[in-house]
Amino acid sequence: MKLEINGEIREISAADATLAEVLEALGIEARGIAVACNDRVVRRGEFAQQRIAEGDRIEIVRAVAGG
């Protein structure tokens, strides 16, 4: 399935996946990130229930501490 992740087209092998499964396939740990799917923020507790479909747009932002 083709997805747009942070503006880049990516191919994910699963045809029917949840957001949690997509993140795992990409090697991204859920801790410390914010995710929006099709311009809707998805809470971390919903990652395992959020279904992802062909062509969905996913934005992933990692929290970084700085000073």
N, CA, C and O atoms as a Tripos MOL2 file, in Angstrom:
@<TRIPOS>MOLECULE
protein
  268   267    67     0     0
PROTEIN
NO_CHARGES

@<TRIPOS>ATOM
      1 N           0.8550   -1.1700    0.0000 N.3       1 MET1
      2 CA          0.0000    0.0000    0.0000 C.3       1 MET1
      3 C           0.8960    1.2260    0.0000 C.2       1 MET1
      4 O           1.9020    1.2700    0.7090 O.2       1 MET1
      5 N           0.5290    2.2250   -0.7990 N.am      2 LYS2
      6 CA          1.3060    3.4630   -0.8770 C.3       2 LYS2
      7 C           0.6960    4.5030    0.0540 C.2       2 LYS2
      8 O          -0.5140    4.7320    0.0530 O.2       2 LYS2
      9 N           1.5670    5.1270    0.8500 N.am      3 LEU3
     10 CA          1.1720    6.1690    1.7890 C.3       3 LEU3
     11 C           2.0750    7.3720    1.5890 C.2       3 LEU3
     12 O           3.2080    7.2360    1.1280 O.2       3 LEU3
     13 N           1.5790    8.5350    1.9300 N.am      4 GLU4
     14 CA          2.4200    9.7290    1.9460 C.3       4 GLU4
     15 C           2.8040    9.9730    3.3990 C.2       4 GLU4
     16 O           1.9530   10.2890    4.2300 O.2       4 GLU4
     17 N           4.0900    9.8240    3.7000 N.am      5 ILE5
     18 CA          4.5740    9.9770    5.0670 C.3       5 ILE5
     19 C           5.5500   11.1430    5.0950 C.2       5 ILE5
     20 O           6.6060   11.1020    4.4640 O.2       5 ILE5
     21 N           5.1810   12.1860    5.8370 N.am      6 ASN6
     22 CA          5.9740   13.4140    5.9090 C.3       6 ASN6
     23 C           6.3270   13.9300    4.5150 C.2       6 ASN6
     24 O           7.4580   14.3440    4.2590 O.2       6 ASN6
     25 N           5.3380   13.8970    3.6180 N.am      7 GLY7
     26 CA          5.5070   14.4420    2.2810 C.3       7 GLY7
     27 C           6.1990   13.5360    1.2840 C.2       7 GLY7
     28 O           6.3980   13.9230    0.1320 O.2       7 GLY7
     29 N           6.5710   12.3330    1.7060 N.am      8 GLU8
     30 CA          7.2880   11.3970    0.8420 C.3       8 GLU8
     31 C           6.4290   10.1530    0.6190 C.2       8 GLU8
     32 O           5.8860    9.6050    1.5790 O.2       8 GLU8
     33 N           6.2960    9.7020   -0.6210 N.am      9 ILE9
     34 CA          5.5290    8.4940   -0.9160 C.3       9 ILE9
     35 C           6.3370    7.2840   -0.4590 C.2       9 ILE9
     36 O           7.4920    7.1030   -0.8430 O.2       9 ILE9
     37 N           5.6990    6.4590    0.3720 N.am     10 ARG10
     38 CA          6.3560    5.2450    0.8940 C.3      10 ARG10
     39 C           5.4650    4.0480    0.6100 C.2      10 ARG10
     40 O           4.2410    4.1740    0.5880 O.2      10 ARG10
     41 N           6.0630    2.9060    0.3960 N.am     11 GLU11
     42 CA          5.3450    1.6580    0.1480 C.3      11 GLU11
     43 C           5.4170    0.8110    1.4180 C.2      11 GLU11
     44 O           6.5010    0.5340    1.9320 O.2      11 GLU11
     45 N           4.2550    0.4080    1.9130 N.am     12 ILE12
     46 CA          4.1700   -0.4550    3.0960 C.3      12 ILE12
     47 C           3.6080   -1.7920    2.6290 C.2      12 ILE12
     48 O           2.6440   -1.8210    1.8640 O.2      12 ILE12
     49 N           4.1950   -2.9010    3.0780 N.am     13 SER13
     50 CA          3.7940   -4.2140    2.5690 C.3      13 SER13
     51 C           2.3820   -4.6270    2.9820 C.2      13 SER13
     52 O           1.7220   -5.3570    2.2430 O.2      13 SER13
     53 N           1.9080   -4.1810    4.1350 N.am     14 ALA14
     54 CA          0.5770   -4.5720    4.6020 C.3      14 ALA14
     55 C          -0.5040   -3.8640    3.7970 C.2      14 ALA14
     56 O          -0.4450   -2.6500    3.6000 O.2      14 ALA14
     57 N          -1.4950   -4.6270    3.3320 N.am     15 ALA15
     58 CA         -2.5970   -4.0410    2.5690 C.3      15 ALA15
     59 C          -3.6550   -3.4540    3.4970 C.2      15 ALA15
     60 O          -4.3640   -2.5230    3.1150 O.2      15 ALA15
     61 N          -3.7660   -3.9810    4.6940 N.am     16 ASP16
     62 CA         -4.7450   -3.5190    5.6750 C.3      16 ASP16
     63 C          -4.0030   -3.4010    6.9950 C.2      16 ASP16
     64 O          -3.6700   -4.4150    7.6100 O.2      16 ASP16
     65 N          -3.7390   -2.1790    7.4400 N.am     17 ALA17
     66 CA         -2.9040   -1.9980    8.6250 C.3      17 ALA17
     67 C          -3.4570   -0.9070    9.5160 C.2      17 ALA17
     68 O          -4.2480   -0.0650    9.0910 O.2      17 ALA17
     69 N          -3.0200   -0.9460   10.7640 N.am     18 THR18
     70 CA         -3.3220    0.1350   11.6940 C.3      18 THR18
     71 C          -2.1370    1.0960   11.7060 C.2      18 THR18
     72 O          -1.0610    0.7830   11.1960 O.2      18 THR18
     73 N          -2.3510    2.2510   12.2870 N.am     19 LEU19
     74 CA         -1.2630    3.2170   12.4130 C.3      19 LEU19
     75 C          -0.1180    2.6190   13.2210 C.2      19 LEU19
     76 O           1.0470    2.8300   12.8840 O.2      19 LEU19
     77 N          -0.4280    1.8810   14.2770 N.am     20 ALA20
     78 CA          0.6130    1.2440   15.0920 C.3      20 ALA20
     79 C           1.4510    0.2890   14.2460 C.2      20 ALA20
     80 O           2.6720    0.2440   14.3940 O.2      20 ALA20
     81 N           0.8130   -0.4680   13.3680 N.am     21 GLU21
     82 CA          1.5340   -1.4130   12.5130 C.3      21 GLU21
     83 C           2.3990   -0.6830   11.4870 C.2      21 GLU21
     84 O           3.5030   -1.1310   11.1760 O.2      21 GLU21
     85 N           1.9080    0.4280   10.9660 N.am     22 VAL22
     86 CA          2.6970    1.2220   10.0180 C.3      22 VAL22
     87 C           3.9340    1.7750   10.7110 C.2      22 VAL22
     88 O           5.0350    1.7050   10.1640 O.2      22 VAL22
     89 N           3.7640    2.3260   11.9120 N.am     23 LEU23
     90 CA          4.9090    2.8590   12.6520 C.3      23 LEU23
     91 C           5.9310    1.7650   12.9270 C.2      23 LEU23
     92 O           7.1340    1.9840   12.7920 O.2      23 LEU23
     93 N           5.4500    0.5840   13.3140 N.am     24 GLU24
     94 CA          6.3520   -0.5360   13.5760 C.3      24 GLU24
     95 C           7.1040   -0.9300   12.3010 C.2      24 GLU24
     96 O           8.3080   -1.1840   12.3440 O.2      24 GLU24
     97 N           6.4030   -0.9810   11.1770 N.am     25 ALA25
     98 CA          7.0390   -1.3360    9.9030 C.3      25 ALA25
     99 C           8.1150   -0.3260    9.5180 C.2      25 ALA25
    100 O           9.1010   -0.6760    8.8690 O.2      25 ALA25
    101 N           7.9180    0.9290    9.9200 N.am     26 LEU26
    102 CA          8.8940    1.9780    9.6310 C.3      26 LEU26
    103 C          10.0060    2.0440   10.6740 C.2      26 LEU26
    104 O          10.9590    2.8060   10.5160 O.2      26 LEU26
    105 N           9.8890    1.2430   11.7480 N.am     27 GLY27
    106 CA         10.8940    1.2500   12.8060 C.3      27 GLY27
    107 C          10.8080    2.4690   13.6980 C.2      27 GLY27
    108 O          11.8170    2.9030   14.2540 O.2      27 GLY27
    109 N           9.6000    3.0340   13.8450 N.am     28 ILE28
    110 CA          9.4030    4.2430   14.6440 C.3      28 ILE28
    111 C           8.6970    3.8850   15.9420 C.2      28 ILE28
    112 O           7.6020    3.3230   15.9250 O.2      28 ILE28
    113 N           9.3250    4.2130   17.0710 N.am     29 GLU29
    114 CA          8.7260    3.9820   18.3830 C.3      29 GLU29
    115 C           7.6870    5.0630   18.6570 C.2      29 GLU29
    116 O           7.8990    6.2310   18.3340 O.2      29 GLU29
    117 N           6.5690    4.6720   19.2500 N.am     30 ALA30
    118 CA          5.4530    5.5980   19.4850 C.3      30 ALA30
    119 C           5.7620    6.6470   20.5480 C.2      30 ALA30
    120 O           5.1160    7.6940   20.5810 O.2      30 ALA30
    121 N           6.7190    6.3910   21.4010 N.am     31 ARG31
    122 CA          7.0360    7.3370   22.4720 C.3      31 ARG31
    123 C           7.6960    8.5880   21.8950 C.2      31 ARG31
    124 O           8.6200    8.4990   21.0870 O.2      31 ARG31
    125 N           7.2120    9.7470   22.3190 N.am     32 GLY32
    126 CA          7.8460   11.0020   21.9460 C.3      32 GLY32
    127 C           7.4930   11.5240   20.5650 C.2      32 GLY32
    128 O           8.1870   12.3930   20.0350 O.2      32 GLY32
    129 N           6.4130   11.0020   19.9700 N.am     33 ILE33
    130 CA          6.0220   11.5020   18.6530 C.3      33 ILE33
    131 C           4.5720   11.9780   18.6780 C.2      33 ILE33
    132 O           3.7820   11.5750   19.5330 O.2      33 ILE33
    133 N           4.2470   12.8290   17.7380 N.am     34 ALA34
    134 CA          2.8650   13.2310   17.4770 C.3      34 ALA34
    135 C           2.5790   12.8280   16.0380 C.2      34 ALA34
    136 O           3.4340   12.9620   15.1620 O.2      34 ALA34
    137 N           1.3590   12.3280   15.8000 N.am     35 VAL35
    138 CA          1.0130   11.8380   14.4680 C.3      35 VAL35
    139 C          -0.3280   12.4080   14.0350 C.2      35 VAL35
    140 O          -1.2810   12.4620   14.8120 O.2      35 VAL35
    141 N          -0.3810   12.8300   12.7810 N.am     36 ALA36
    142 CA         -1.6460   13.2420   12.1670 C.3      36 ALA36
    143 C          -1.8710   12.3610   10.9470 C.2      36 ALA36
    144 O          -0.9450   12.0820   10.1860 O.2      36 ALA36
    145 N          -3.1000   11.9320   10.7750 N.am     37 CYS37
    146 CA         -3.4800   11.1330    9.6170 C.3      37 CYS37
    147 C          -4.5550   11.9060    8.8620 C.2      37 CYS37
    148 O          -5.6350   12.1650    9.3940 O.2      37 CYS37
    149 N          -4.2530   12.2690    7.6250 N.am     38 ASN38
    150 CA         -5.1850   13.0590    6.8090 C.3      38 ASN38
    151 C          -5.6270   14.3240    7.5420 C.2      38 ASN38
    152 O          -6.8120   14.6560    7.5780 O.2      38 ASN38
    153 N          -4.6530   15.0200    8.1220 N.am     39 ASP39
    154 CA         -4.8490   16.3040    8.8120 C.3      39 ASP39
    155 C          -5.6220   16.1950   10.1210 C.2      39 ASP39
    156 O          -6.0910   17.2090   10.6380 O.2      39 ASP39
    157 N          -5.7650   14.9890   10.6680 N.am     40 ARG40
    158 CA         -6.4170   14.8090   11.9640 C.3      40 ARG40
    159 C          -5.4060   14.2130   12.9340 C.2      40 ARG40
    160 O          -4.8290   13.1590   12.6680 O.2      40 ARG40
    161 N          -5.1920   14.8940   14.0640 N.am     41 VAL41
    162 CA         -4.2530   14.3980   15.0670 C.3      41 VAL41
    163 C          -4.8060   13.1020   15.6630 C.2      41 VAL41
    164 O          -5.9800   13.0180   16.0210 O.2      41 VAL41
    165 N          -3.9350   12.0980   15.7610 N.am     42 VAL42
    166 CA         -4.3130   10.8060   16.3240 C.3      42 VAL42
    167 C          -3.6210   10.6640   17.6710 C.2      42 VAL42
    168 O          -2.3950   10.7330   17.7530 O.2      42 VAL42
    169 N          -4.4040   10.4650   18.7270 N.am     43 ARG43
    170 CA         -3.8210   10.2830   20.0590 C.3      43 ARG43
    171 C          -3.1090    8.9370   20.1290 C.2      43 ARG43
    172 O          -3.5190    7.9690   19.4880 O.2      43 ARG43
    173 N          -2.0400    8.8900   20.9150 N.am     44 ARG44
    174 CA         -1.2380    7.6650   21.0110 C.3      44 ARG44
    175 C          -2.0880    6.4560   21.3940 C.2      44 ARG44
    176 O          -1.8490    5.3540   20.9010 O.2      44 ARG44
    177 N          -3.0660    6.6460   22.2580 N.am     45 GLY45
    178 CA         -3.9400    5.5480   22.6600 C.3      45 GLY45
    179 C          -4.8140    5.0150   21.5400 C.2      45 GLY45
    180 O          -5.4120    3.9470   21.6760 O.2      45 GLY45
    181 N          -4.8960    5.7490   20.4290 N.am     46 GLU46
    182 CA         -5.7100    5.3380   19.2830 C.3      46 GLU46
    183 C          -4.8820    4.7340   18.1470 C.2      46 GLU46
    184 O          -5.4490    4.3010   17.1450 O.2      46 GLU46
    185 N          -3.5570    4.6960   18.2820 N.am     47 PHE47
    186 CA         -2.7030    4.2020   17.2010 C.3      47 PHE47
    187 C          -3.0980    2.7860   16.7640 C.2      47 PHE47
    188 O          -3.1090    2.4890   15.5690 O.2      47 PHE47
    189 N          -3.4230    1.9130   17.7230 N.am     48 ALA48
    190 CA         -3.7400    0.5180   17.4000 C.3      48 ALA48
    191 C          -5.1220    0.3580   16.7720 C.2      48 ALA48
    192 O          -5.3990   -0.6730   16.1590 O.2      48 ALA48
    193 N          -5.9950    1.3600   16.9120 N.am     49 GLN49
    194 CA         -7.3370    1.2800   16.3410 C.3      49 GLN49
    195 C          -7.4580    2.0520   15.0260 C.2      49 GLN49
    196 O          -8.3600    1.7790   14.2340 O.2      49 GLN49
    197 N          -6.5670    3.0070   14.7850 N.am     50 GLN50
    198 CA         -6.6500    3.8580   13.5940 C.3      50 GLN50
    199 C          -6.2890    3.0620   12.3470 C.2      50 GLN50
    200 O          -5.1290    2.6910   12.1650 O.2      50 GLN50
    201 N          -7.2660    2.7950   11.4900 N.am     51 ARG51
    202 CA         -7.0300    2.0590   10.2500 C.3      51 ARG51
    203 C          -6.3810    2.9840    9.2180 C.2      51 ARG51
    204 O          -6.7280    4.1610    9.1140 O.2      51 ARG51
    205 N          -5.4550    2.4410    8.4760 N.am     52 ILE52
    206 CA         -4.7490    3.1870    7.4420 C.3      52 ILE52
    207 C          -5.1370    2.5970    6.0900 C.2      52 ILE52
    208 O          -5.1720    1.3790    5.9180 O.2      52 ILE52
    209 N          -5.4270    3.4790    5.1310 N.am     53 ALA53
    210 CA         -5.8480    3.0440    3.8020 C.3      53 ALA53
    211 C          -4.8880    3.5820    2.7420 C.2      53 ALA53
    212 O          -4.1520    4.5410    2.9760 O.2      53 ALA53
    213 N          -4.9120    2.9500    1.5870 N.am     54 GLU54
    214 CA         -4.1090    3.3770    0.4370 C.3      54 GLU54
    215 C          -4.2700    4.8770    0.2130 C.2      54 GLU54
    216 O          -5.3900    5.3860    0.1600 O.2      54 GLU54
    217 N          -3.1490    5.5800    0.0820 N.am     55 GLY55
    218 CA         -3.1720    7.0040   -0.2200 C.3      55 GLY55
    219 C          -3.2980    7.9280    0.9780 C.2      55 GLY55
    220 O          -3.2840    9.1480    0.8110 O.2      55 GLY55
    221 N          -3.4220    7.3760    2.1960 N.am     56 ASP56
    222 CA         -3.5160    8.2340    3.3820 C.3      56 ASP56
    223 C          -2.2560    9.0780    3.5180 C.2      56 ASP56
    224 O          -1.1650    8.6640    3.1260 O.2      56 ASP56
    225 N          -2.4300   10.2780    4.0860 N.am     57 ARG57
    226 CA         -1.3130   11.1840    4.3620 C.3      57 ARG57
    227 C          -1.0290   11.1470    5.8610 C.2      57 ARG57
    228 O          -1.9050   11.4420    6.6730 O.2      57 ARG57
    229 N           0.1890   10.7870    6.2170 N.am     58 ILE58
    230 CA          0.5880   10.6820    7.6170 C.3      58 ILE58
    231 C           1.7350   11.6500    7.8660 C.2      58 ILE58
    232 O           2.7310   11.6530    7.1430 O.2      58 ILE58
    233 N           1.5830   12.4660    8.8910 N.am     59 GLU59
    234 CA          2.6460   13.3800    9.3140 C.3      59 GLU59
    235 C           3.1180   12.9240   10.6910 C.2      59 GLU59
    236 O           2.3100   12.7450   11.6010 O.2      59 GLU59
    237 N           4.4190   12.7390   10.8390 N.am     60 ILE60
    238 CA          5.0110   12.2930   12.0980 C.3      60 ILE60
    239 C           5.9860   13.3640   12.5590 C.2      60 ILE60
    240 O           6.8900   13.7570   11.8220 O.2      60 ILE60
    241 N           5.7900   13.8340   13.7920 N.am     61 VAL61
    242 CA          6.6580   14.8580   14.3690 C.3      61 VAL61
    243 C           7.2550   14.2900   15.6480 C.2      61 VAL61
    244 O           6.5320   13.7920   16.5110 O.2      61 VAL61
    245 N           8.5670   14.3650   15.7660 N.am     62 ARG62
    246 CA          9.2560   13.8740   16.9660 C.3      62 ARG62
    247 C           9.5630   15.0470   17.8800 C.2      62 ARG62
    248 O          10.0930   16.0700   17.4460 O.2      62 ARG62
    249 N           9.2190   14.8830   19.1650 N.am     63 ALA63
    250 CA          9.5260   15.9020   20.1680 C.3      63 ALA63
    251 C          11.0190   15.8530   20.4730 C.2      63 ALA63
    252 O          11.5780   14.7880   20.7360 O.2      63 ALA63
    253 N          11.6550   17.0190   20.4340 N.am     64 VAL64
    254 CA         13.0880   17.1140   20.7060 C.3      64 VAL64
    255 C          13.3020   18.2270   21.7190 C.2      64 VAL64
    256 O          12.8420   19.3540   21.5370 O.2      64 VAL64
    257 N          14.0100   17.8880   22.7920 N.am     65 ALA65
    258 CA         14.3180   18.8970   23.8090 C.3      65 ALA65
    259 C          15.5250   19.7090   23.3560 C.2      65 ALA65
    260 O          16.4400   19.1890   22.7180 O.2      65 ALA65
    261 N          15.5090   20.9450   23.6860 N.am     66 GLY66
    262 CA         16.6310   21.7950   23.3100 C.3      66 GLY66
    263 C          16.7250   22.9870   24.2400 C.2      66 GLY66
    264 O          15.9040   23.1530   25.1430 O.2      66 GLY66
    265 N          17.6930   23.7840   24.0210 N.am     67 GLY67
    266 CA         17.8280   24.9330   24.8970 C.3      67 GLY67
    267 C          18.5000   26.0840   24.2190 C.2      67 GLY67
    268 O          18.6890   27.1350   24.8310 O.2      67 GLY67
@<TRIPOS>BOND
     1     1     2 1
     2     2     3 1
     3     3     4 2
     4     3     5 am
     5     5     6 1
     6     6     7 1
     7     7     8 2
     8     7     9 am
     9     9    10 1
    10    10    11 1
    11    11    12 2
    12    11    13 am
    13    13    14 1
    14    14    15 1
    15    15    16 2
    16    15    17 am
    17    17    18 1
    18    18    19 1
    19    19    20 2
    20    19    21 am
    21    21    22 1
    22    22    23 1
    23    23    24 2
    24    23    25 am
    25    25    26 1
    26    26    27 1
    27    27    28 2
    28    27    29 am
    29    29    30 1
    30    30    31 1
    31    31    32 2
    32    31    33 am
    33    33    34 1
    34    34    35 1
    35    35    36 2
    36    35    37 am
    37    37    38 1
    38    38    39 1
    39    39    40 2
    40    39    41 am
    41    41    42 1
    42    42    43 1
    43    43    44 2
    44    43    45 am
    45    45    46 1
    46    46    47 1
    47    47    48 2
    48    47    49 am
    49    49    50 1
    50    50    51 1
    51    51    52 2
    52    51    53 am
    53    53    54 1
    54    54    55 1
    55    55    56 2
    56    55    57 am
    57    57    58 1
    58    58    59 1
    59    59    60 2
    60    59    61 am
    61    61    62 1
    62    62    63 1
    63    63    64 2
    64    63    65 am
    65    65    66 1
    66    66    67 1
    67    67    68 2
    68    67    69 am
    69    69    70 1
    70    70    71 1
    71    71    72 2
    72    71    73 am
    73    73    74 1
    74    74    75 1
    75    75    76 2
    76    75    77 am
    77    77    78 1
    78    78    79 1
    79    79    80 2
    80    79    81 am
    81    81    82 1
    82    82    83 1
    83    83    84 2
    84    83    85 am
    85    85    86 1
    86    86    87 1
    87    87    88 2
    88    87    89 am
    89    89    90 1
    90    90    91 1
    91    91    92 2
    92    91    93 am
    93    93    94 1
    94    94    95 1
    95    95    96 2
    96    95    97 am
    97    97    98 1
    98    98    99 1
    99    99   100 2
   100    99   101 am
   101   101   102 1
   102   102   103 1
   103   103   104 2
   104   103   105 am
   105   105   106 1
   106   106   107 1
   107   107   108 2
   108   107   109 am
   109   109   110 1
   110   110   111 1
   111   111   112 2
   112   111   113 am
   113   113   114 1
   114   114   115 1
   115   115   116 2
   116   115   117 am
   117   117   118 1
   118   118   119 1
   119   119   120 2
   120   119   121 am
   121   121   122 1
   122   122   123 1
   123   123   124 2
   124   123   125 am
   125   125   126 1
   126   126   127 1
   127   127   128 2
   128   127   129 am
   129   129   130 1
   130   130   131 1
   131   131   132 2
   132   131   133 am
   133   133   134 1
   134   134   135 1
   135   135   136 2
   136   135   137 am
   137   137   138 1
   138   138   139 1
   139   139   140 2
   140   139   141 am
   141   141   142 1
   142   142   143 1
   143   143   144 2
   144   143   145 am
   145   145   146 1
   146   146   147 1
   147   147   148 2
   148   147   149 am
   149   149   150 1
   150   150   151 1
   151   151   152 2
   152   151   153 am
   153   153   154 1
   154   154   155 1
   155   155   156 2
   156   155   157 am
   157   157   158 1
   158   158   159 1
   159   159   160 2
   160   159   161 am
   161   161   162 1
   162   162   163 1
   163   163   164 2
   164   163   165 am
   165   165   166 1
   166   166   167 1
   167   167   168 2
   168   167   169 am
   169   169   170 1
   170   170   171 1
   171   171   172 2
   172   171   173 am
   173   173   174 1
   174   174   175 1
   175   175   176 2
   176   175   177 am
   177   177   178 1
   178   178   179 1
   179   179   180 2
   180   179   181 am
   181   181   182 1
   182   182   183 1
   183   183   184 2
   184   183   185 am
   185   185   186 1
   186   186   187 1
   187   187   188 2
   188   187   189 am
   189   189   190 1
   190   190   191 1
   191   191   192 2
   192   191   193 am
   193   193   194 1
   194   194   195 1
   195   195   196 2
   196   195   197 am
   197   197   198 1
   198   198   199 1
   199   199   200 2
   200   199   201 am
   201   201   202 1
   202   202   203 1
   203   203   204 2
   204   203   205 am
   205   205   206 1
   206   206   207 1
   207   207   208 2
   208   207   209 am
   209   209   210 1
   210   210   211 1
   211   211   212 2
   212   211   213 am
   213   213   214 1
   214   214   215 1
   215   215   216 2
   216   215   217 am
   217   217   218 1
   218   218   219 1
   219   219   220 2
   220   219   221 am
   221   221   222 1
   222   222   223 1
   223   223   224 2
   224   223   225 am
   225   225   226 1
   226   226   227 1
   227   227   228 2
   228   227   229 am
   229   229   230 1
   230   230   231 1
   231   231   232 2
   232   231   233 am
   233   233   234 1
   234   234   235 1
   235   235   236 2
   236   235   237 am
   237   237   238 1
   238   238   239 1
   239   239   240 2
   240   239   241 am
   241   241   242 1
   242   242   243 1
   243   243   244 2
   244   243   245 am
   245   245   246 1
   246   246   247 1
   247   247   248 2
   248   247   249 am
   249   249   250 1
   250   250   251 1
   251   251   252 2
   252   251   253 am
   253   253   254 1
   254   254   255 1
   255   255   256 2
   256   255   257 am
   257   257   258 1
   258   258   259 1
   259   259   260 2
   260   259   261 am
   261   261   262 1
   262   262   263 1
   263   263   264 2
   264   263   265 am
   265   265   266 1
   266   266   267 1
   267   267   268 2
@<TRIPOS>SUBSTRUCTURE
     1 MET1         2 RESIDUE 1 A MET
     2 LYS2         6 RESIDUE 1 A LYS
     3 LEU3        10 RESIDUE 1 A LEU
     4 GLU4        14 RESIDUE 1 A GLU
     5 ILE5        18 RESIDUE 1 A ILE
     6 ASN6        22 RESIDUE 1 A ASN
     7 GLY7        26 RESIDUE 1 A GLY
     8 GLU8        30 RESIDUE 1 A GLU
     9 ILE9        34 RESIDUE 1 A ILE
    10 ARG10       38 RESIDUE 1 A ARG
    11 GLU11       42 RESIDUE 1 A GLU
    12 ILE12       46 RESIDUE 1 A ILE
    13 SER13       50 RESIDUE 1 A SER
    14 ALA14       54 RESIDUE 1 A ALA
    15 ALA15       58 RESIDUE 1 A ALA
    16 ASP16       62 RESIDUE 1 A ASP
    17 ALA17       66 RESIDUE 1 A ALA
    18 THR18       70 RESIDUE 1 A THR
    19 LEU19       74 RESIDUE 1 A LEU
    20 ALA20       78 RESIDUE 1 A ALA
    21 GLU21       82 RESIDUE 1 A GLU
    22 VAL22       86 RESIDUE 1 A VAL
    23 LEU23       90 RESIDUE 1 A LEU
    24 GLU24       94 RESIDUE 1 A GLU
    25 ALA25       98 RESIDUE 1 A ALA
    26 LEU26      102 RESIDUE 1 A LEU
    27 GLY27      106 RESIDUE 1 A GLY
    28 ILE28      110 RESIDUE 1 A ILE
    29 GLU29      114 RESIDUE 1 A GLU
    30 ALA30      118 RESIDUE 1 A ALA
    31 ARG31      122 RESIDUE 1 A ARG
    32 GLY32      126 RESIDUE 1 A GLY
    33 ILE33      130 RESIDUE 1 A ILE
    34 ALA34      134 RESIDUE 1 A ALA
    35 VAL35      138 RESIDUE 1 A VAL
    36 ALA36      142 RESIDUE 1 A ALA
    37 CYS37      146 RESIDUE 1 A CYS
    38 ASN38      150 RESIDUE 1 A ASN
    39 ASP39      154 RESIDUE 1 A ASP
    40 ARG40      158 RESIDUE 1 A ARG
    41 VAL41      162 RESIDUE 1 A VAL
    42 VAL42      166 RESIDUE 1 A VAL
    43 ARG43      170 RESIDUE 1 A ARG
    44 ARG44      174 RESIDUE 1 A ARG
    45 GLY45      178 RESIDUE 1 A GLY
    46 GLU46      182 RESIDUE 1 A GLU
    47 PHE47      186 RESIDUE 1 A PHE
    48 ALA48      190 RESIDUE 1 A ALA
    49 GLN49      194 RESIDUE 1 A GLN
    50 GLN50      198 RESIDUE 1 A GLN
    51 ARG51      202 RESIDUE 1 A ARG
    52 ILE52      206 RESIDUE 1 A ILE
    53 ALA53      210 RESIDUE 1 A ALA
    54 GLU54      214 RESIDUE 1 A GLU
    55 GLY55      218 RESIDUE 1 A GLY
    56 ASP56      222 RESIDUE 1 A ASP
    57 ARG57      226 RESIDUE 1 A ARG
    58 ILE58      230 RESIDUE 1 A ILE
    59 GLU59      234 RESIDUE 1 A GLU
    60 ILE60      238 RESIDUE 1 A ILE
    61 VAL61      242 RESIDUE 1 A VAL
    62 ARG62      246 RESIDUE 1 A ARG
    63 ALA63      250 RESIDUE 1 A ALA
    64 VAL64      254 RESIDUE 1 A VAL
    65 ALA65      258 RESIDUE 1 A ALA
    66 GLY66      262 RESIDUE 1 A GLY
    67 GLY67      266 RESIDUE 1 A GLY
